[in-house]
Amino acid sequence: MSSSISRREVLRYGAAGAAALLSRGSGLEAGAPALTGTARSVIQIWMWGGPCHIDTFDPKPEAGYDYCGPLSRPIATNVDGLRIGELLPRLAAQADKYSVVRSLTHGVNAHETAAYLVQTGHASGDRQVFPSAGAVVSLLKGYGAGYHGLLPPYIVVTEPQGRFSEAGFLGTRYKPFATGGDPAQARFVVEGVVAPGVSDERQRDRRALLGRLNTLRQAMASEPALAAFDEAEAQAYELILGDAGKVFDLSQENEATREQYGRNTFGQSCLLARRLVERGVPYVTINDKGWDTHKQHFPTMRRKLPELDRGLAALLSDLSDRGLLDTTVVWCAGEFGRTPKVQWEAPWNGGRGHHGRAFAALVAGGGFRGGRVLGATDARGEDVRDRPVSPAELVSAIYERLGLDLAARLPHPEGLPVVVGPGLDARAGRALEELL
């Protein structure tokens, strides 16, 4: 089930979640410390379905054809000793901007529970439904930190996974706003902002007509109780017709920039993410489908990996050139890896299964150092050999880059003592401190 904010909610409450909601406060426990981190925003690139680590950031050419298939020639990067998959040449030229974690592990092989674990840092199985990292940041860097932008503080491009409720126990206010549409199309039809087949001029005419027909509101022009409704309407139309909504209009970018990112859904989603964090949106998730490659894995990789390479490399370069990389965490991962040994037999015919024992992630910006490798897997990429990293540590590291206090209490509907940092009691020192 989709957990995105609906068009009706956007129009009813206004683009940022409504002024009325903003006035209620964050629900944080009193005394929560001020945020002092170096990062202000996060771009999460979610490789929906689980990417293969040995085809991307942890190549194993010596393992042989049954493990590498035709992708057996990893390439050197601009960092000595660091090699990545052969279909990622643009990222290879920018390895000094990011680090690779090669030892993520959780042992879960089901999409739903693995996605929940990686995006929240908490294992499933108890009666709690913890919020995703995006929802926590929406609380602590968004509404709870005095965020007053018209754009929602947590945006998903283009659709939610539907694997779990991203807001968890924080409630519906902290669900992401899902754009819908396709940013690679000539007109990006954003849910609740751009109506298909309706021009801006027609929208203005509709608004004017609505104003003329609303005689009751005209008769109650001096009624102060209706001021909040007027403000919400004004916010909604500012997003639809004003400057705020223009962030979704990628035609404002020059053609060279759009080509740099790649004229496909993923590439243009990366360009949109840059525009959103440039406007101060705290958390943007790009849900990139197509990584669940049980069959025909290698033909799919020859399409997906060049798209990833072009879009992500352009994003890192663009953020760096604009002075935004130091204040923007970029992390790229899926719910697990894929089986290192290729399943050549029918019905898989060259596919890879789910593999939660070992997988990889890319982290960049916001205080993470570039050009480093953390952890290692064995010779075939089947198990972690050195420095295992849990999803809890990865999520905690992102929170710390944002300046969030891991020991601060989250507002829980039953008053339970739940803190920001997942697995806080089991962790000593700063999360992923080798990459700081």
Secondary structure as the mmCIF struct_conf table of DSSP 4:
data_model
#
loop_
_struct_conf.conf_type_id
_struct_conf.id
_struct_conf.beg_label_comp_id
_struct_conf.beg_label_asym_id
_struct_conf.beg_label_seq_id
_struct_conf.end_label_comp_id
_struct_conf.end_label_asym_id
_struct_conf.end_label_seq_id
BEND BEND1 SER A 4 SER A 4
HELX_LH_PP_P HELX_LH_PP_P1 ILE A 5 SER A 6
HELX_RH_AL_P HELX_RH_AL_P1 ARG A 7 TYR A 13
TURN_TY1_P TURN_TY1_P1 ALA A 15 ALA A 16
BEND BEND2 GLY A 17 GLY A 17
HELX_RH_AL_P HELX_RH_AL_P2 ALA A 19 LEU A 22
TURN_TY1_P TURN_TY1_P2 SER A 23 ARG A 24
HELX_LH_PP_P HELX_LH_PP_P2 LEU A 28 GLU A 29
TURN_TY1_P TURN_TY1_P3 ALA A 30 GLY A 31
HELX_LH_PP_P HELX_LH_PP_P3 ALA A 32 LEU A 35
BEND BEND3 THR A 38 THR A 38
STRN STRN1 SER A 41 MET A 47
TURN_TY1_P TURN_TY1_P4 TRP A 48 GLY A 49
HELX_RH_3T_P HELX_RH_3T_P1 HIS A 53 ASP A 55
TURN_TY1_P TURN_TY1_P5 THR A 56 PHE A 57
BEND BEND4 ASP A 58 ASP A 58
HELX_RH_3T_P HELX_RH_3T_P2 PRO A 61 ALA A 63
HELX_RH_AL_P HELX_RH_AL_P3 TYR A 65 CYS A 68
TURN_TY1_P TURN_TY1_P6 GLY A 69 PRO A 70
STRN STRN2 ILE A 75 ALA A 76
BEND BEND5 ASN A 78 VAL A 79
TURN_TY1_P TURN_TY1_P7 ASP A 80 GLY A 81
STRN STRN3 ARG A 83 ILE A 84
TURN_TY1_P TURN_TY1_P8 GLU A 86 LEU A 87
HELX_RH_AL_P HELX_RH_AL_P4 PRO A 89 ALA A 92
TURN_TY1_P TURN_TY1_P9 ALA A 93 GLN A 94
HELX_RH_3T_P HELX_RH_3T_P3 ALA A 95 LYS A 97
STRN STRN4 TYR A 98 LEU A 104
HELX_RH_AL_P HELX_RH_AL_P5 HIS A 111 THR A 120
BEND BEND6 GLY A 121 GLY A 121
BEND BEND7 SER A 124 SER A 124
BEND BEND8 ASP A 126 ARG A 127
HELX_LH_PP_P HELX_LH_PP_P4 PHE A 130 SER A 132
HELX_RH_AL_P HELX_RH_AL_P6 ALA A 133 VAL A 137
HELX_RH_PI_P HELX_RH_PI_P1 SER A 138 GLY A 142
HELX_RH_3T_P HELX_RH_3T_P4 TYR A 143 ALA A 145
TURN_TY1_P TURN_TY1_P10 GLY A 146 GLY A 146
BEND BEND9 LEU A 150 LEU A 151
BEND BEND10 PRO A 153 PRO A 153
STRN STRN5 TYR A 154 VAL A 157
BEND BEND11 THR A 158 THR A 158
BEND BEND12 ARG A 163 PHE A 164
TURN_TY1_P TURN_TY1_P11 GLU A 166 ALA A 167
HELX_RH_3T_P HELX_RH_3T_P5 GLY A 168 LEU A 170
HELX_RH_3T_P HELX_RH_3T_P6 THR A 172 TYR A 174
BEND BEND13 LYS A 175 LYS A 175
HELX_LH_PP_P HELX_LH_PP_P5 PRO A 176 PRO A 176
STRN STRN6 PHE A 177 ALA A 178
BEND BEND14 GLY A 181 GLY A 181
TURN_TY1_P TURN_TY1_P12 PRO A 183 ALA A 184
BEND BEND15 GLN A 185 ARG A 187
TURN_TY1_P TURN_TY1_P13 GLU A 191 VAL A 193
BEND BEND16 VAL A 194 VAL A 194
TURN_TY1_P TURN_TY1_P14 PRO A 196 GLY A 197
HELX_RH_AL_P HELX_RH_AL_P7 ASP A 200 LEU A 213
HELX_RH_AL_P HELX_RH_AL_P8 THR A 215 ALA A 219
TURN_TY1_P TURN_TY1_P15 MET A 220 SER A 222
HELX_RH_3T_P HELX_RH_3T_P7 PRO A 224 LEU A 226
HELX_RH_AL_P HELX_RH_AL_P9 ALA A 227 LEU A 241
BEND BEND17 GLY A 242 ASP A 243
HELX_RH_3T_P HELX_RH_3T_P8 ALA A 244 PHE A 248
HELX_RH_3T_P HELX_RH_3T_P9 LEU A 250 GLN A 252
BEND BEND18 GLU A 253 GLU A 253
HELX_RH_AL_P HELX_RH_AL_P10 GLU A 255 TYR A 261
BEND BEND19 ARG A 263 ASN A 264
HELX_RH_AL_P HELX_RH_AL_P11 THR A 265 GLU A 278
TURN_TY1_P TURN_TY1_P16 ARG A 279 GLY A 280
BEND BEND20 PRO A 282 PRO A 282
STRN STRN7 TYR A 283 ASP A 288
BEND BEND21 HIS A 294 GLN A 296
HELX_RH_AL_P HELX_RH_AL_P12 HIS A 297 ASP A 321
TURN_TY1_P TURN_TY1_P17 ARG A 322 GLY A 323
HELX_RH_3T_P HELX_RH_3T_P10 LEU A 325 THR A 327
STRN STRN8 THR A 328 ALA A 333
BEND BEND22 GLU A 335 GLU A 335
STRN STRN9 GLY A 337 ARG A 338
BEND BEND23 PRO A 340 LYS A 341
STRN STRN10 GLN A 343 GLN A 343
BEND BEND24 GLU A 345 GLU A 345
TURN_TY1_P TURN_TY1_P18 ALA A 346 TRP A 348
BEND BEND25 ASN A 349 GLY A 350
STRN STRN11 GLY A 351 GLY A 351
STRN STRN12 HIS A 354 HIS A 355
BEND BEND26 ARG A 357 ALA A 358
STRN STRN13 PHE A 359 ALA A 364
BEND BEND27 GLY A 365 GLY A 365
TURN_TY1_P TURN_TY1_P19 GLY A 366 GLY A 367
HELX_LH_PP_P HELX_LH_PP_P6 PHE A 368 ARG A 369
BEND BEND28 GLY A 370 GLY A 371
STRN STRN14 VAL A 373 LEU A 374
STRN STRN15 ALA A 376 THR A 377
TURN_TY1_P TURN_TY1_P20 ALA A 379 ARG A 380
BEND BEND29 GLY A 381 ASP A 383
STRN STRN16 VAL A 384 ASP A 386
STRN STRN17 VAL A 389 VAL A 389
HELX_RH_AL_P HELX_RH_AL_P13 PRO A 391 ARG A 401
TURN_TY1_P TURN_TY1_P21 LEU A 402 GLY A 403
TURN_TY1_P TURN_TY1_P22 LEU A 406 ALA A 407
BEND BEND30 ALA A 408 ALA A 408
STRN STRN18 ARG A 409 ARG A 409
HELX_LH_PP_P HELX_LH_PP_P7 LEU A 410 PRO A 411
TURN_TY1_P TURN_TY1_P23 PRO A 413 GLU A 414
STRN STRN19 VAL A 419 VAL A 419
BEND BEND31 VAL A 420 GLY A 421
TURN_TY1_P TURN_TY1_P24 PRO A 422 GLY A 423
HELX_RH_3T_P HELX_RH_3T_P11 LEU A 424 ALA A 426
BEND BEND32 GLY A 429 ARG A 430
TURN_TY1_P TURN_TY1_P25 ALA A 431 LEU A 432
HELX_RH_3T_P HELX_RH_3T_P12 GLU A 433 LEU A 435
#
